[in-house]
Amino acid sequence: LGGTWSYWAGVFPAEAAALCFAAGQGYGNAWNVCIQHSFAYAGGAVTVSFQYKNDTEDGFDYSYVYVDTSSNGDNVEVVSYTGTVAGSASLPLTQGIELPSVPKPVIIRFCVASDGAWSDQDGLNPTACGAFAVDNISISGAIVHSTDFEASNGGWTLSPAAEGLGGEWSNLYH
């Protein structure tokens, strides 16, 4: 998105071939994948800015930005994207709404959640390159952080595995 490197949710062509993805490189059915970063929150307003590209099944598969206010998965949704959209976002977070009422650690997450069909995996919704990419994250206000992913992951890591939205067919492979 900006520069050479971005965080991206998808599988590369060789991985897609090994997984028998019908449409090749991209994202799959029943995904629930996130990257996250923990921050010490001292109280006050925060703004999260970033560049993004989303290419998911419109109205069924989504990319989200969450703030986990308890560090135990109590995600507060800040924004969601579906369909094919791209741009820059600048999201104000308010204490007591998207952020905790009292100072405490928080986790910011960028996630992709897909249902049981219509992705690159089954070939029913082929994408140009995958579900979601994020770059040039900048956080200002009560939390200060920035990364462009050019030299490192900037402290952003994959979240622990979580069950996807695919329902009873989510683990069947051809």
PEVEN-V746794 format. One record per residue. RES is the residue in one small letter. SS is DSSP state (2 for helix, 1 for strand, 0 for the rest). NEAR is the number of other ideal C-beta (glycine too) atoms within 10 Angstrom. D_CENTER is the distance of its C-alpha to the mean C-alpha in Angstrom with 2 decimals. Layout:
res-><RES & RES>
ss-><SS & SS>
near-><NEAR & NEAR>
d_center-><D_CENTER & D_CENTER>
//
This chain:
res-><l & g & g & t & w & s & y & w & a & g & v & f & p & a & e & a & a & a & l & c & f & a & a & g & q & g & y & g & n & a & w & n & v & c & i & q & h & s & f & a & y & a & g & g & a & v & t & v & s & f & q & y & k & n & d & t & e & d & g & f & d & y & s & y & v & y & v & d & t & s & s & n & g & d & n & v & e & v & v & s & y & t & g & t & v & a & g & s & a & s & l & p & l & t & q & g & i & e & l & p & s & v & p & k & p & v & i & i & r & f & c & v & a & s & d & g & a & w & s & d & q & d & g & l & n & p & t & a & c & g & a & f & a & v & d & n & i & s & i & s & g & a & i & v & h & s & t & d & f & e & a & s & n & g & g & w & t & l & s & p & a & a & e & g & l & g & g & e & w & s & n & l & y & h>
ss-><0 & 0 & 0 & 0 & 0 & 0 & 1 & 1 & 1 & 0 & 1 & 0 & 2 & 2 & 2 & 2 & 2 & 2 & 0 & 0 & 0 & 0 & 0 & 0 & 0 & 1 & 0 & 0 & 0 & 0 & 0 & 1 & 1 & 1 & 1 & 1 & 1 & 1 & 1 & 1 & 1 & 0 & 0 & 0 & 0 & 1 & 1 & 1 & 1 & 1 & 1 & 1 & 1 & 1 & 1 & 0 & 0 & 0 & 0 & 0 & 0 & 1 & 1 & 1 & 1 & 1 & 1 & 1 & 0 & 0 & 0 & 0 & 0 & 0 & 1 & 1 & 1 & 1 & 1 & 1 & 1 & 0 & 0 & 1 & 1 & 1 & 1 & 1 & 1 & 1 & 1 & 1 & 1 & 0 & 1 & 0 & 0 & 0 & 1 & 0 & 0 & 0 & 0 & 1 & 1 & 1 & 1 & 1 & 1 & 1 & 1 & 1 & 1 & 0 & 0 & 0 & 0 & 0 & 0 & 0 & 0 & 0 & 0 & 0 & 0 & 0 & 0 & 0 & 0 & 0 & 0 & 1 & 1 & 1 & 1 & 1 & 1 & 1 & 1 & 1 & 1 & 0 & 0 & 0 & 1 & 1 & 1 & 0 & 0 & 0 & 0 & 0 & 0 & 0 & 0 & 0 & 1 & 1 & 0 & 0 & 0 & 0 & 0 & 0 & 0 & 0 & 2 & 2 & 2 & 0 & 0 & 0 & 0 & 0>
near-><19 & 13 & 10 & 7 & 15 & 19 & 20 & 19 & 23 & 21 & 20 & 14 & 11 & 9 & 12 & 21 & 12 & 10 & 13 & 10 & 22 & 14 & 16 & 15 & 19 & 26 & 29 & 24 & 26 & 20 & 23 & 16 & 20 & 23 & 20 & 17 & 19 & 13 & 17 & 10 & 22 & 9 & 14 & 13 & 14 & 24 & 14 & 23 & 15 & 23 & 18 & 23 & 21 & 24 & 26 & 29 & 20 & 14 & 9 & 17 & 27 & 22 & 26 & 18 & 23 & 22 & 23 & 20 & 21 & 13 & 11 & 8 & 12 & 12 & 17 & 16 & 12 & 19 & 13 & 13 & 22 & 16 & 13 & 12 & 13 & 12 & 11 & 12 & 14 & 10 & 15 & 13 & 23 & 10 & 17 & 10 & 13 & 22 & 24 & 19 & 10 & 10 & 14 & 14 & 13 & 23 & 21 & 24 & 18 & 24 & 23 & 24 & 21 & 29 & 20 & 17 & 18 & 19 & 29 & 28 & 24 & 17 & 13 & 13 & 21 & 16 & 21 & 10 & 15 & 23 & 28 & 27 & 20 & 22 & 20 & 18 & 23 & 15 & 20 & 14 & 14 & 19 & 20 & 10 & 16 & 12 & 20 & 18 & 20 & 13 & 8 & 10 & 13 & 15 & 12 & 20 & 12 & 11 & 18 & 8 & 9 & 12 & 9 & 19 & 16 & 20 & 11 & 7 & 11 & 18 & 10 & 10 & 7 & 7>
d_center-><14.71 & 16.98 & 19.29 & 18.97 & 15.68 & 11.95 & 8.89 & 8.33 & 7.26 & 10.84 & 14.35 & 17.17 & 20.47 & 22.37 & 19.78 & 19.62 & 23.42 & 23.73 & 21.58 & 23.65 & 20.93 & 23.13 & 21.42 & 20.61 & 17.60 & 14.29 & 12.32 & 14.09 & 15.25 & 14.33 & 10.97 & 9.04 & 6.90 & 5.01 & 6.14 & 8.54 & 11.73 & 14.85 & 17.17 & 20.71 & 21.03 & 24.65 & 24.59 & 24.41 & 22.10 & 18.92 & 17.24 & 13.71 & 13.83 & 11.77 & 12.03 & 9.66 & 10.45 & 9.45 & 11.86 & 11.76 & 14.85 & 15.89 & 16.34 & 15.20 & 11.69 & 8.86 & 5.40 & 5.61 & 6.43 & 8.74 & 11.77 & 13.40 & 17.00 & 18.79 & 16.88 & 17.50 & 14.54 & 15.89 & 12.73 & 13.69 & 11.62 & 11.79 & 10.65 & 9.40 & 9.79 & 11.75 & 14.15 & 14.60 & 13.89 & 13.48 & 14.61 & 14.51 & 13.61 & 15.61 & 14.89 & 17.78 & 17.37 & 20.67 & 22.33 & 23.08 & 20.48 & 16.88 & 18.42 & 21.10 & 24.72 & 25.88 & 24.86 & 22.82 & 19.84 & 16.34 & 12.86 & 10.00 & 6.51 & 2.97 & 2.68 & 4.76 & 8.35 & 11.43 & 15.07 & 18.06 & 18.93 & 18.49 & 16.21 & 17.27 & 18.39 & 21.16 & 21.63 & 21.70 & 18.85 & 18.77 & 16.24 & 17.14 & 14.73 & 11.73 & 8.85 & 6.56 & 7.63 & 7.68 & 11.09 & 13.84 & 12.29 & 15.34 & 16.05 & 19.60 & 22.07 & 22.37 & 19.62 & 20.01 & 17.60 & 16.73 & 15.54 & 15.66 & 14.92 & 18.39 & 20.22 & 17.73 & 14.27 & 15.35 & 14.93 & 11.19 & 11.23 & 9.82 & 10.07 & 13.11 & 13.21 & 13.14 & 14.98 & 13.51 & 14.82 & 17.34 & 20.42 & 23.56 & 22.92 & 19.59 & 21.35 & 24.03 & 24.26 & 26.96>
//
